[in-house]
Amino acid sequence: MHPLSRFAKRLSSSRELRRRRPPRLRTAAAADGPPTVYYLCPDYQEPSGGIRVIYRHVDILEQAGIPAAVLHHRTGFAARWFEHSTRVLAAPRVRLSSADLLVVPEIYGPFLERLPREPTLIGFNQNAYLTYQHMKSGRLPAYDRFAAALTVSPDSAEYLRFAFPDLEVSVVGNAIDGERFHPAAGPPPRRLALLPGKRPREADELLRLLGERLSGWEVVRIEGASEQEVAAALRGAPIFVALGLREGFGLPAAEAMASGCFVVGFPGFGGRDLFAADCSRAVEDGDVLTLAREVAAAMGRYEREPEAVREAGARAARRTLEICSPRRQREELLSFYRKHAPGAAVD
């Protein structure tokens, strides 16, 4: 590797590590009002499924009568790339008591020992494959101080239970908004949609392999889009290429399936439960040649039998919206907090 490339890589890693440091959190000697569930959240303005899930958890808790808030680092910061009315607070303006719960995402893993001891600590590990990221060799995240952990898929739960046998791990599945993510009323044009963000090299290699087979097809790269724009792009494409990379759940693939896409690609481990053989095609992780063959086959079938591909997409939508139902997510989340926030009234 060229010295400048090594320097750029170290600089990028250093910047990312700084973003993972939790804010300074203050504690109070006694509780001021009922216990509150605070979801610590990084100040990322880029679209992120994980941040959307944090906001959704807080909404569910508040609607159920459990005081909750998203706790951002800076005063005045809130996610702007999706519509919400979520209660958002800034760490400098909050004092945590021993009665409160502090829910901590896995990205803070290298700095868990910096968290205060007063509130009850709950891990929210949405992607177990990030658990050790940016940690020095031999170090372990300080989960011994945590009362329990939440995750979003059986795959991540298995990982965490193996890594931390003494940690209580519960699964609260993600939900898809069926009013926003749903199949189009009519047949979409010949469009191939993909999110290249995590695997840009594989995305580029795939498109090069497809070559002239893409003639007559529009390639839609979904990047930096709002939730509404993502939903519209997915509805407008009959085929979606999943480029998951060590996913905790695989939200892009799930949203594409809910939108009626025939999904072809890498489940990314955490997304394996979403792929069903009659309405999608799972490809072995990293096998770009097989991915290209499967995508080409799906495109050819849509050219010959568009209704057959749409019917498969409709089956995927029904299945995904059943697996990822808001009702199920609400029940699982409130069941967890009935146990771990006994002082809060649960509707």
DRENGUNU-593284 format. One record per residue (C-alpha): residue number from 1; z, y, x. Coordinates in steps of 0.05 Angstrom, whole numbers, plus 5000, padded with zeros to 4 digits. Layout:
residues N
<r><i>NUM</i><c3>Z</c3><c2>Y</c2><c1>X</c1></r>
...
end
This chain:
residues 347
<r><i>1</i><c3>5000</c3><c2>5000</c2><c1>5000</c1></r>
<r><i>2</i><c3>4982</c3><c2>5069</c2><c1>5025</c1></r>
<r><i>3</i><c3>5043</c3><c2>5111</c2><c1>5047</c1></r>
<r><i>4</i><c3>5026</c3><c2>5164</c2><c1>4995</c1></r>
<r><i>5</i><c3>5023</c3><c2>5111</c2><c1>4941</c1></r>
<r><i>6</i><c3>5091</c3><c2>5084</c2><c1>4961</c1></r>
<r><i>7</i><c3>5119</c3><c2>5155</c2><c1>4959</c1></r>
<r><i>8</i><c3>5090</c3><c2>5167</c2><c1>4890</c1></r>
<r><i>9</i><c3>5118</c3><c2>5102</c2><c1>4865</c1></r>
<r><i>10</i><c3>5188</c3><c2>5119</c2><c1>4892</c1></r>
<r><i>11</i><c3>5183</c3><c2>5189</c2><c1>4862</c1></r>
<r><i>12</i><c3>5164</c3><c2>5161</c2><c1>4794</c1></r>
<r><i>13</i><c3>5221</c3><c2>5110</c2><c1>4797</c1></r>
<r><i>14</i><c3>5270</c3><c2>5165</c2><c1>4816</c1></r>
<r><i>15</i><c3>5249</c3><c2>5208</c2><c1>4758</c1></r>
<r><i>16</i><c3>5254</c3><c2>5150</c2><c1>4710</c1></r>
<r><i>17</i><c3>5324</c3><c2>5133</c2><c1>4736</c1></r>
<r><i>18</i><c3>5346</c3><c2>5205</c2><c1>4723</c1></r>
<r><i>19</i><c3>5322</c3><c2>5200</c2><c1>4651</c1></r>
<r><i>20</i><c3>5365</c3><c2>5138</c2><c1>4643</c1></r>
<r><i>21</i><c3>5430</c3><c2>5172</c2><c1>4661</c1></r>
<r><i>22</i><c3>5474</c3><c2>5182</c2><c1>4600</c1></r>
<r><i>23</i><c3>5497</c3><c2>5253</c2><c1>4585</c1></r>
<r><i>24</i><c3>5569</c3><c2>5274</c2><c1>4600</c1></r>
<r><i>25</i><c3>5609</c3><c2>5249</c2><c1>4541</c1></r>
<r><i>26</i><c3>5675</c3><c2>5281</c2><c1>4522</c1></r>
<r><i>27</i><c3>5732</c3><c2>5246</c2><c1>4486</c1></r>
<r><i>28</i><c3>5787</c3><c2>5270</c2><c1>4439</c1></r>
<r><i>29</i><c3>5860</c3><c2>5249</c2><c1>4439</c1></r>
<r><i>30</i><c3>5857</c3><c2>5233</c2><c1>4364</c1></r>
<r><i>31</i><c3>5805</c3><c2>5221</c2><c1>4311</c1></r>
<r><i>32</i><c3>5781</c3><c2>5283</c2><c1>4274</c1></r>
<r><i>33</i><c3>5760</c3><c2>5254</c2><c1>4207</c1></r>
<r><i>34</i><c3>5733</c3><c2>5185</c2><c1>4191</c1></r>
<r><i>35</i><c3>5704</c3><c2>5141</c2><c1>4247</c1></r>
<r><i>36</i><c3>5632</c3><c2>5155</c2><c1>4264</c1></r>
<r><i>37</i><c3>5578</c3><c2>5110</c2><c1>4292</c1></r>
<r><i>38</i><c3>5540</c3><c2>5149</c2><c1>4346</c1></r>
<r><i>39</i><c3>5474</c3><c2>5121</c2><c1>4371</c1></r>
<r><i>40</i><c3>5463</c3><c2>5148</c2><c1>4442</c1></r>
<r><i>41</i><c3>5389</c3><c2>5165</c2><c1>4448</c1></r>
<r><i>42</i><c3>5347</c3><c2>5191</c2><c1>4506</c1></r>
<r><i>43</i><c3>5311</c3><c2>5258</c2><c1>4498</c1></r>
<r><i>44</i><c3>5240</c3><c2>5228</c2><c1>4496</c1></r>
<r><i>45</i><c3>5190</c3><c2>5268</c2><c1>4456</c1></r>
<r><i>46</i><c3>5135</c3><c2>5217</c2><c1>4469</c1></r>
<r><i>47</i><c3>5124</c3><c2>5168</c2><c1>4410</c1></r>
<r><i>48</i><c3>5170</c3><c2>5109</c2><c1>4419</c1></r>
<r><i>49</i><c3>5183</c3><c2>5052</c2><c1>4371</c1></r>
<r><i>50</i><c3>5252</c3><c2>5042</c2><c1>4399</c1></r>
<r><i>51</i><c3>5273</c3><c2>5114</c2><c1>4383</c1></r>
<r><i>52</i><c3>5244</c3><c2>5107</c2><c1>4313</c1></r>
<r><i>53</i><c3>5289</c3><c2>5046</c2><c1>4303</c1></r>
<r><i>54</i><c3>5351</c3><c2>5084</c2><c1>4326</c1></r>
<r><i>55</i><c3>5337</c3><c2>5138</c2><c1>4275</c1></r>
<r><i>56</i><c3>5326</c3><c2>5086</c2><c1>4221</c1></r>
<r><i>57</i><c3>5393</c3><c2>5052</c2><c1>4236</c1></r>
<r><i>58</i><c3>5429</c3><c2>5118</c2><c1>4228</c1></r>
<r><i>59</i><c3>5394</c3><c2>5132</c2><c1>4162</c1></r>
<r><i>60</i><c3>5415</c3><c2>5064</c2><c1>4135</c1></r>
<r><i>61</i><c3>5487</c3><c2>5074</c2><c1>4155</c1></r>
<r><i>62</i><c3>5491</c3><c2>5144</c2><c1>4127</c1></r>
<r><i>63</i><c3>5460</c3><c2>5121</c2><c1>4061</c1></r>
<r><i>64</i><c3>5512</c3><c2>5065</c2><c1>4058</c1></r>
<r><i>65</i><c3>5570</c3><c2>5113</c2><c1>4066</c1></r>
<r><i>66</i><c3>5584</c3><c2>5100</c2><c1>4140</c1></r>
<r><i>67</i><c3>5585</c3><c2>5166</c2><c1>4180</c1></r>
<r><i>68</i><c3>5532</c3><c2>5160</c2><c1>4234</c1></r>
<r><i>69</i><c3>5489</c3><c2>5205</c2><c1>4278</c1></r>
<r><i>70</i><c3>5437</c3><c2>5202</c2><c1>4333</c1></r>
<r><i>71</i><c3>5469</c3><c2>5230</c2><c1>4396</c1></r>
<r><i>72</i><c3>5418</c3><c2>5265</c2><c1>4440</c1></r>
<r><i>73</i><c3>5431</c3><c2>5293</c2><c1>4510</c1></r>
<r><i>74</i><c3>5411</c3><c2>5366</c2><c1>4498</c1></r>
<r><i>75</i><c3>5430</c3><c2>5415</c2><c1>4444</c1></r>
<r><i>76</i><c3>5373</c3><c2>5426</c2><c1>4395</c1></r>
<r><i>77</i><c3>5334</c3><c2>5364</c2><c1>4414</c1></r>
<r><i>78</i><c3>5307</c3><c2>5317</c2><c1>4360</c1></r>
<r><i>79</i><c3>5246</c3><c2>5272</c2><c1>4355</c1></r>
<r><i>80</i><c3>5187</c3><c2>5310</c2><c1>4324</c1></r>
<r><i>81</i><c3>5132</c3><c2>5258</c2><c1>4323</c1></r>
<r><i>82</i><c3>5154</c3><c2>5226</c2><c1>4257</c1></r>
<r><i>83</i><c3>5182</c3><c2>5254</c2><c1>4193</c1></r>
<r><i>84</i><c3>5257</c3><c2>5247</c2><c1>4184</c1></r>
<r><i>85</i><c3>5320</c3><c2>5279</c2><c1>4157</c1></r>
<r><i>86</i><c3>5366</c3><c2>5240</c2><c1>4203</c1></r>
<r><i>87</i><c3>5432</c3><c2>5270</c2><c1>4225</c1></r>
<r><i>88</i><c3>5423</c3><c2>5290</c2><c1>4298</c1></r>
<r><i>89</i><c3>5478</c3><c2>5316</c2><c1>4343</c1></r>
<r><i>90</i><c3>5481</c3><c2>5338</c2><c1>4416</c1></r>
<r><i>91</i><c3>5528</c3><c2>5305</c2><c1>4465</c1></r>
<r><i>92</i><c3>5557</c3><c2>5371</c2><c1>4491</c1></r>
<r><i>93</i><c3>5582</c3><c2>5388</c2><c1>4421</c1></r>
<r><i>94</i><c3>5615</c3><c2>5321</c2><c1>4405</c1></r>
<r><i>95</i><c3>5683</c3><c2>5292</c2><c1>4422</c1></r>
<r><i>96</i><c3>5688</c3><c2>5217</c2><c1>4416</c1></r>
<r><i>97</i><c3>5753</c3><c2>5185</c2><c1>4392</c1></r>
<r><i>98</i><c3>5780</c3><c2>5115</c2><c1>4400</c1></r>
<r><i>99</i><c3>5762</c3><c2>5102</c2><c1>4326</c1></r>
<r><i>100</i><c3>5689</c3><c2>5118</c2><c1>4337</c1></r>
<r><i>101</i><c3>5633</c3><c2>5070</c2><c1>4357</c1></r>
<r><i>102</i><c3>5584</c3><c2>5088</c2><c1>4412</c1></r>
<r><i>103</i><c3>5519</c3><c2>5048</c2><c1>4407</c1></r>
<r><i>104</i><c3>5484</c3><c2>5046</c2><c1>4475</c1></r>
<r><i>105</i><c3>5411</c3><c2>5026</c2><c1>4486</c1></r>
<r><i>106</i><c3>5392</c3><c2>4980</c2><c1>4543</c1></r>
<r><i>107</i><c3>5356</c3><c2>5034</c2><c1>4582</c1></r>
<r><i>108</i><c3>5424</c3><c2>5061</c2><c1>4605</c1></r>
<r><i>109</i><c3>5439</c3><c2>4994</c2><c1>4639</c1></r>
<r><i>110</i><c3>5445</c3><c2>5021</c2><c1>4710</c1></r>
<r><i>111</i><c3>5499</c3><c2>5071</c2><c1>4688</c1></r>
<r><i>112</i><c3>5541</c3><c2>5034</c2><c1>4637</c1></r>
<r><i>113</i><c3>5603</c3><c2>5042</c2><c1>4680</c1></r>
<r><i>114</i><c3>5599</c3><c2>5117</c2><c1>4670</c1></r>
<r><i>115</i><c3>5612</c3><c2>5112</c2><c1>4595</c1></r>
<r><i>116</i><c3>5680</c3><c2>5133</c2><c1>4569</c1></r>
<r><i>117</i><c3>5730</c3><c2>5079</c2><c1>4551</c1></r>
<r><i>118</i><c3>5756</c3><c2>5111</c2><c1>4487</c1></r>
<r><i>119</i><c3>5704</c3><c2>5094</c2><c1>4434</c1></r>
<r><i>120</i><c3>5685</c3><c2>5022</c2><c1>4418</c1></r>
<r><i>121</i><c3>5622</c3><c2>5006</c2><c1>4456</c1></r>
<r><i>122</i><c3>5564</c3><c2>4969</c2><c1>4422</c1></r>
<r><i>123</i><c3>5502</c3><c2>4951</c2><c1>4460</c1></r>
<r><i>124</i><c3>5435</c3><c2>4961</c2><c1>4426</c1></r>
<r><i>125</i><c3>5387</c3><c2>4921</c2><c1>4469</c1></r>
<r><i>126</i><c3>5319</c3><c2>4926</c2><c1>4436</c1></r>
<r><i>127</i><c3>5284</c3><c2>4894</c2><c1>4495</c1></r>
<r><i>128</i><c3>5324</c3><c2>4844</c2><c1>4535</c1></r>
<r><i>129</i><c3>5270</c3><c2>4844</c2><c1>4589</c1></r>
<r><i>130</i><c3>5291</c3><c2>4914</c2><c1>4608</c1></r>
<r><i>131</i><c3>5364</c3><c2>4895</c2><c1>4618</c1></r>
<r><i>132</i><c3>5361</c3><c2>4893</c2><c1>4694</c1></r>
<r><i>133</i><c3>5307</c3><c2>4946</c2><c1>4704</c1></r>
<r><i>134</i><c3>5323</c3><c2>4998</c2><c1>4757</c1></r>
<r><i>135</i><c3>5387</c3><c2>4961</c2><c1>4777</c1></r>
<r><i>136</i><c3>5403</c3><c2>4946</c2><c1>4849</c1></r>
<r><i>137</i><c3>5397</c3><c2>4874</c2><c1>4870</c1></r>
<r><i>138</i><c3>5457</c3><c2>4833</c2><c1>4853</c1></r>
<r><i>139</i><c3>5487</c3><c2>4883</c2><c1>4804</c1></r>
<r><i>140</i><c3>5500</c3><c2>4865</c2><c1>4732</c1></r>
<r><i>141</i><c3>5504</c3><c2>4913</c2><c1>4672</c1></r>
<r><i>142</i><c3>5576</c3><c2>4927</c2><c1>4654</c1></r>
<r><i>143</i><c3>5573</c3><c2>4892</c2><c1>4587</c1></r>
<r><i>144</i><c3>5643</c3><c2>4864</c2><c1>4597</c1></r>
<r><i>145</i><c3>5669</c3><c2>4930</c2><c1>4566</c1></r>
<r><i>146</i><c3>5627</c3><c2>4921</c2><c1>4503</c1></r>
<r><i>147</i><c3>5654</c3><c2>4894</c2><c1>4437</c1></r>
<r><i>148</i><c3>5586</c3><c2>4866</c2><c1>4417</c1></r>
<r><i>149</i><c3>5511</c3><c2>4876</c2><c1>4422</c1></r>
<r><i>150</i><c3>5454</c3><c2>4884</c2><c1>4373</c1></r>
<r><i>151</i><c3>5383</c3><c2>4864</c2><c1>4386</c1></r>
<r><i>152</i><c3>5319</c3><c2>4861</c2><c1>4345</c1></r>
<r><i>153</i><c3>5291</c3><c2>4790</c2><c1>4355</c1></r>
<r><i>154</i><c3>5314</c3><c2>4719</c2><c1>4366</c1></r>
<r><i>155</i><c3>5277</c3><c2>4720</c2><c1>4433</c1></r>
<r><i>156</i><c3>5319</c3><c2>4777</c2><c1>4460</c1></r>
<r><i>157</i><c3>5382</c3><c2>4747</c2><c1>4431</c1></r>
<r><i>158</i><c3>5370</c3><c2>4682</c2><c1>4469</c1></r>
<r><i>159</i><c3>5360</c3><c2>4721</c2><c1>4533</c1></r>
<r><i>160</i><c3>5424</c3><c2>4761</c2><c1>4525</c1></r>
<r><i>161</i><c3>5466</c3><c2>4701</c2><c1>4505</c1></r>
<r><i>162</i><c3>5443</c3><c2>4664</c2><c1>4567</c1></r>
<r><i>163</i><c3>5455</c3><c2>4724</c2><c1>4613</c1></r>
<r><i>164</i><c3>5523</c3><c2>4743</c2><c1>4581</c1></r>
<r><i>165</i><c3>5555</c3><c2>4682</c2><c1>4550</c1></r>
<r><i>166</i><c3>5618</c3><c2>4720</c2><c1>4531</c1></r>
<r><i>167</i><c3>5581</c3><c2>4776</c2><c1>4495</c1></r>
<r><i>168</i><c3>5574</c3><c2>4772</c2><c1>4419</c1></r>
<r><i>169</i><c3>5501</c3><c2>4782</c2><c1>4402</c1></r>
<r><i>170</i><c3>5474</c3><c2>4795</c2><c1>4332</c1></r>
<r><i>171</i><c3>5402</c3><c2>4803</c2><c1>4309</c1></r>
<r><i>172</i><c3>5381</c3><c2>4860</c2><c1>4263</c1></r>
<r><i>173</i><c3>5307</c3><c2>4854</c2><c1>4253</c1></r>
<r><i>174</i><c3>5261</c3><c2>4914</c2><c1>4252</c1></r>
<r><i>175</i><c3>5230</c3><c2>4939</c2><c1>4188</c1></r>
<r><i>176</i><c3>5160</c3><c2>4963</c2><c1>4171</c1></r>
<r><i>177</i><c3>5149</c3><c2>5017</c2><c1>4120</c1></r>
<r><i>178</i><c3>5100</c3><c2>4985</c2><c1>4072</c1></r>
<r><i>179</i><c3>5083</c3><c2>5051</c2><c1>4039</c1></r>
<r><i>180</i><c3>5058</c3><c2>5077</c2><c1>4105</c1></r>
<r><i>181</i><c3>5031</c3><c2>5014</c2><c1>4139</c1></r>
<r><i>182</i><c3>4987</c3><c2>4977</c2><c1>4090</c1></r>
<r><i>183</i><c3>4915</c3><c2>4951</c2><c1>4086</c1></r>
<r><i>184</i><c3>4858</c3><c2>4998</c2><c1>4069</c1></r>
<r><i>185</i><c3>4830</c3><c2>4997</c2><c1>3999</c1></r>
<r><i>186</i><c3>4760</c3><c2>4982</c2><c1>4023</c1></r>
<r><i>187</i><c3>4729</c3><c2>4947</c2><c1>4084</c1></r>
<r><i>188</i><c3>4739</c3><c2>4987</c2><c1>4148</c1></r>
<r><i>189</i><c3>4680</c3><c2>5002</c2><c1>4193</c1></r>
<r><i>190</i><c3>4669</c3><c2>4964</c2><c1>4257</c1></r>
<r><i>191</i><c3>4727</c3><c2>4990</c2><c1>4298</c1></r>
<r><i>192</i><c3>4769</c3><c2>4956</c2><c1>4351</c1></r>
<r><i>193</i><c3>4838</c3><c2>4988</c2><c1>4357</c1></r>
<r><i>194</i><c3>4886</c3><c2>4981</c2><c1>4415</c1></r>
<r><i>195</i><c3>4946</c3><c2>5013</c2><c1>4448</c1></r>
<r><i>196</i><c3>4931</c3><c2>5010</c2><c1>4523</c1></r>
<r><i>197</i><c3>4996</c3><c2>5044</c2><c1>4545</c1></r>
<r><i>198</i><c3>5033</c3><c2>4985</c2><c1>4575</c1></r>
<r><i>199</i><c3>4972</c3><c2>4948</c2><c1>4602</c1></r>
<r><i>200</i><c3>4918</c3><c2>4999</c2><c1>4618</c1></r>
<r><i>201</i><c3>4886</c3><c2>4954</c2><c1>4672</c1></r>
<r><i>202</i><c3>4880</c3><c2>4895</c2><c1>4624</c1></r>
<r><i>203</i><c3>4853</c3><c2>4941</c2><c1>4570</c1></r>
<r><i>204</i><c3>4799</c3><c2>4967</c2><c1>4618</c1></r>
<r><i>205</i><c3>4783</c3><c2>4897</c2><c1>4642</c1></r>
<r><i>206</i><c3>4777</c3><c2>4872</c2><c1>4570</c1></r>
<r><i>207</i><c3>4728</c3><c2>4926</c2><c1>4550</c1></r>
<r><i>208</i><c3>4686</c3><c2>4914</c2><c1>4613</c1></r>
<r><i>209</i><c3>4684</c3><c2>4839</c2><c1>4597</c1></r>
<r><i>210</i><c3>4662</c3><c2>4853</c2><c1>4526</c1></r>
<r><i>211</i><c3>4606</c3><c2>4898</c2><c1>4552</c1></r>
<r><i>212</i><c3>4545</c3><c2>4899</c2><c1>4506</c1></r>
<r><i>213</i><c3>4583</c3><c2>4860</c2><c1>4453</c1></r>
<r><i>214</i><c3>4616</c3><c2>4926</c2><c1>4436</c1></r>
<r><i>215</i><c3>4548</c3><c2>4954</c2><c1>4414</c1></r>
<r><i>216</i><c3>4556</c3><c2>4979</c2><c1>4343</c1></r>
<r><i>217</i><c3>4632</c3><c2>4980</c2><c1>4349</c1></r>
<r><i>218</i><c3>4678</c3><c2>5039</c2><c1>4359</c1></r>
<r><i>219</i><c3>4737</c3><c2>5029</c2><c1>4406</c1></r>
<r><i>220</i><c3>4798</c3><c2>5067</c2><c1>4381</c1></r>
<r><i>221</i><c3>4851</c3><c2>5079</c2><c1>4435</c1></r>
<r><i>222</i><c3>4916</c3><c2>5098</c2><c1>4401</c1></r>
<r><i>223</i><c3>4955</c3><c2>5142</c2><c1>4450</c1></r>
<r><i>224</i><c3>5007</c3><c2>5197</c2><c1>4439</c1></r>
<r><i>225</i><c3>4997</c3><c2>5194</c2><c1>4363</c1></r>
<r><i>226</i><c3>5046</c3><c2>5210</c2><c1>4308</c1></r>
<r><i>227</i><c3>5070</c3><c2>5154</c2><c1>4263</c1></r>
<r><i>228</i><c3>5024</c3><c2>5179</c2><c1>4208</c1></r>
<r><i>229</i><c3>4964</c3><c2>5181</c2><c1>4255</c1></r>
<r><i>230</i><c3>4979</c3><c2>5110</c2><c1>4280</c1></r>
<r><i>231</i><c3>4982</c3><c2>5084</c2><c1>4209</c1></r>
<r><i>232</i><c3>4915</c3><c2>5116</c2><c1>4192</c1></r>
<r><i>233</i><c3>4882</c3><c2>5089</c2><c1>4255</c1></r>
<r><i>234</i><c3>4907</c3><c2>5019</c2><c1>4241</c1></r>
<r><i>235</i><c3>4883</c3><c2>5020</c2><c1>4168</c1></r>
<r><i>236</i><c3>4815</c3><c2>5042</c2><c1>4193</c1></r>
<r><i>237</i><c3>4805</c3><c2>4983</c2><c1>4240</c1></r>
<r><i>238</i><c3>4794</c3><c2>4910</c2><c1>4220</c1></r>
<r><i>239</i><c3>4814</c3><c2>4883</c2><c1>4288</c1></r>
<r><i>240</i><c3>4873</c3><c2>4903</c2><c1>4333</c1></r>
<r><i>241</i><c3>4882</c3><c2>4881</c2><c1>4405</c1></r>
<r><i>242</i><c3>4955</c3><c2>4868</c2><c1>4422</c1></r>
<r><i>243</i><c3>4971</c3><c2>4885</c2><c1>4494</c1></r>
<r><i>244</i><c3>5046</c3><c2>4870</c2><c1>4492</c1></r>
<r><i>245</i><c3>5083</c3><c2>4864</c2><c1>4558</c1></r>
<r><i>246</i><c3>5151</c3><c2>4830</c2><c1>4557</c1></r>
<r><i>247</i><c3>5166</c3><c2>4858</c2><c1>4488</c1></r>
<r><i>248</i><c3>5233</c3><c2>4856</c2><c1>4454</c1></r>
<r><i>249</i><c3>5197</c3><c2>4853</c2><c1>4387</c1></r>
<r><i>250</i><c3>5125</c3><c2>4876</c2><c1>4388</c1></r>
<r><i>251</i><c3>5124</c3><c2>4934</c2><c1>4340</c1></r>
<r><i>252</i><c3>5051</c3><c2>4955</c2><c1>4351</c1></r>
<r><i>253</i><c3>5027</c3><c2>4885</c2><c1>4332</c1></r>
<r><i>254</i><c3>5073</c3><c2>4883</c2><c1>4272</c1></r>
<r><i>255</i><c3>5049</c3><c2>4951</c2><c1>4247</c1></r>
<r><i>256</i><c3>4977</c3><c2>4929</c2><c1>4257</c1></r>
<r><i>257</i><c3>4988</c3><c2>4865</c2><c1>4217</c1></r>
<r><i>258</i><c3>5022</c3><c2>4904</c2><c1>4162</c1></r>
<r><i>259</i><c3>4961</c3><c2>4949</c2><c1>4161</c1></r>
<r><i>260</i><c3>4915</c3><c2>4889</c2><c1>4148</c1></r>
<r><i>261</i><c3>4887</c3><c2>4882</c2><c1>4218</c1></r>
<r><i>262</i><c3>4867</c3><c2>4815</c2><c1>4246</c1></r>
<r><i>263</i><c3>4909</c3><c2>4817</c2><c1>4309</c1></r>
<r><i>264</i><c3>4886</c3><c2>4784</c2><c1>4374</c1></r>
<r><i>265</i><c3>4925</c3><c2>4787</c2><c1>4439</c1></r>
<r><i>266</i><c3>4989</c3><c2>4779</c2><c1>4478</c1></r>
<r><i>267</i><c3>5052</c3><c2>4770</c2><c1>4436</c1></r>
<r><i>268</i><c3>5095</c3><c2>4793</c2><c1>4495</c1></r>
<r><i>269</i><c3>5148</c3><c2>4738</c2><c1>4483</c1></r>
<r><i>270</i><c3>5188</c3><c2>4778</c2><c1>4432</c1></r>
<r><i>271</i><c3>5129</c3><c2>4781</c2><c1>4385</c1></r>
<r><i>272</i><c3>5115</c3><c2>4707</c2><c1>4382</c1></r>
<r><i>273</i><c3>5146</c3><c2>4699</c2><c1>4313</c1></r>
<r><i>274</i><c3>5097</c3><c2>4749</c2><c1>4284</c1></r>
<r><i>275</i><c3>5034</c3><c2>4711</c2><c1>4302</c1></r>
<r><i>276</i><c3>5010</c3><c2>4658</c2><c1>4253</c1></r>
<r><i>277</i><c3>4948</c3><c2>4616</c2><c1>4267</c1></r>
<r><i>278</i><c3>4916</c3><c2>4629</c2><c1>4200</c1></r>
<r><i>279</i><c3>4916</c3><c2>4705</c2><c1>4205</c1></r>
<r><i>280</i><c3>4920</c3><c2>4723</c2><c1>4279</c1></r>
<r><i>281</i><c3>4905</c3><c2>4696</c2><c1>4349</c1></r>
<r><i>282</i><c3>4958</c3><c2>4692</c2><c1>4403</c1></r>
<r><i>283</i><c3>4933</c3><c2>4690</c2><c1>4474</c1></r>
<r><i>284</i><c3>4972</c3><c2>4666</c2><c1>4535</c1></r>
<r><i>285</i><c3>5003</c3><c2>4726</c2><c1>4570</c1></r>
<r><i>286</i><c3>4956</c3><c2>4758</c2><c1>4620</c1></r>
<r><i>287</i><c3>4896</c3><c2>4714</c2><c1>4605</c1></r>
<r><i>288</i><c3>4845</c3><c2>4770</c2><c1>4597</c1></r>
<r><i>289</i><c3>4784</c3><c2>4724</c2><c1>4596</c1></r>
<r><i>290</i><c3>4811</c3><c2>4684</c2><c1>4537</c1></r>
<r><i>291</i><c3>4831</c3><c2>4749</c2><c1>4505</c1></r>
<r><i>292</i><c3>4759</c3><c2>4775</c2><c1>4512</c1></r>
<r><i>293</i><c3>4731</c3><c2>4710</c2><c1>4483</c1></r>
<r><i>294</i><c3>4778</c3><c2>4713</c2><c1>4423</c1></r>
<r><i>295</i><c3>4764</c3><c2>4786</c2><c1>4410</c1></r>
<r><i>296</i><c3>4689</c3><c2>4774</c2><c1>4414</c1></r>
<r><i>297</i><c3>4696</c3><c2>4716</c2><c1>4365</c1></r>
<r><i>298</i><c3>4736</c3><c2>4759</c2><c1>4316</c1></r>
<r><i>299</i><c3>4684</c3><c2>4815</c2><c1>4322</c1></r>
<r><i>300</i><c3>4627</c3><c2>4766</c2><c1>4310</c1></r>
<r><i>301</i><c3>4662</c3><c2>4737</c2><c1>4249</c1></r>
<r><i>302</i><c3>4673</c3><c2>4807</c2><c1>4220</c1></r>
<r><i>303</i><c3>4599</c3><c2>4822</c2><c1>4228</c1></r>
<r><i>304</i><c3>4581</c3><c2>4757</c2><c1>4191</c1></r>
<r><i>305</i><c3>4640</c3><c2>4749</c2><c1>4142</c1></r>
<r><i>306</i><c3>4677</c3><c2>4815</c2><c1>4136</c1></r>
<r><i>307</i><c3>4714</c3><c2>4792</c2><c1>4073</c1></r>
<r><i>308</i><c3>4741</c3><c2>4729</c2><c1>4108</c1></r>
<r><i>309</i><c3>4770</c3><c2>4772</c2><c1>4164</c1></r>
<r><i>310</i><c3>4799</c3><c2>4821</c2><c1>4113</c1></r>
<r><i>311</i><c3>4831</c3><c2>4763</c2><c1>4074</c1></r>
<r><i>312</i><c3>4864</c3><c2>4739</c2><c1>4139</c1></r>
<r><i>313</i><c3>4889</c3><c2>4810</c2><c1>4151</c1></r>
<r><i>314</i><c3>4917</c3><c2>4813</c2><c1>4080</c1></r>
<r><i>315</i><c3>4955</c3><c2>4748</c2><c1>4092</c1></r>
<r><i>316</i><c3>4982</c3><c2>4777</c2><c1>4157</c1></r>
<r><i>317</i><c3>5004</c3><c2>4840</c2><c1>4120</c1></r>
<r><i>318</i><c3>5042</c3><c2>4801</c2><c1>4066</c1></r>
<r><i>319</i><c3>5075</c3><c2>4757</c2><c1>4117</c1></r>
<r><i>320</i><c3>5095</c3><c2>4814</c2><c1>4163</c1></r>
<r><i>321</i><c3>5122</c3><c2>4858</c2><c1>4108</c1></r>
<r><i>322</i><c3>5165</c3><c2>4799</c2><c1>4085</c1></r>
<r><i>323</i><c3>5192</c3><c2>4786</c2><c1>4155</c1></r>
<r><i>324</i><c3>5202</c3><c2>4860</c2><c1>4168</c1></r>
<r><i>325</i><c3>5228</c3><c2>4882</c2><c1>4101</c1></r>
<r><i>326</i><c3>5273</c3><c2>4943</c2><c1>4098</c1></r>
<r><i>327</i><c3>5320</c3><c2>4905</c2><c1>4051</c1></r>
<r><i>328</i><c3>5330</c3><c2>4851</c2><c1>4102</c1></r>
<r><i>329</i><c3>5342</c3><c2>4901</c2><c1>4158</c1></r>
<r><i>330</i><c3>5393</c3><c2>4938</c2><c1>4115</c1></r>
<r><i>331</i><c3>5431</c3><c2>4874</c2><c1>4098</c1></r>
<r><i>332</i><c3>5434</c3><c2>4851</c2><c1>4170</c1></r>
<r><i>333</i><c3>5456</c3><c2>4919</c2><c1>4196</c1></r>
<r><i>334</i><c3>5510</c3><c2>4930</c2><c1>4144</c1></r>
<r><i>335</i><c3>5536</c3><c2>4859</c2><c1>4155</c1></r>
<r><i>336</i><c3>5546</c3><c2>4876</c2><c1>4229</c1></r>
<r><i>337</i><c3>5583</c3><c2>4941</c2><c1>4215</c1></r>
<r><i>338</i><c3>5627</c3><c2>4911</c2><c1>4161</c1></r>
<r><i>339</i><c3>5656</c3><c2>4871</c2><c1>4219</c1></r>
<r><i>340</i><c3>5655</c3><c2>4922</c2><c1>4274</c1></r>
<r><i>341</i><c3>5671</c3><c2>4986</c2><c1>4236</c1></r>
<r><i>342</i><c3>5726</c3><c2>4961</c2><c1>4190</c1></r>
<r><i>343</i><c3>5753</c3><c2>5031</c2><c1>4178</c1></r>
<r><i>344</i><c3>5687</c3><c2>5054</c2><c1>4147</c1></r>
<r><i>345</i><c3>5672</c3><c2>5046</c2><c1>4073</c1></r>
<r><i>346</i><c3>5608</c3><c2>5006</c2><c1>4065</c1></r>
<r><i>347</i><c3>5566</c3><c2>5015</c2><c1>4002</c1></r>
end
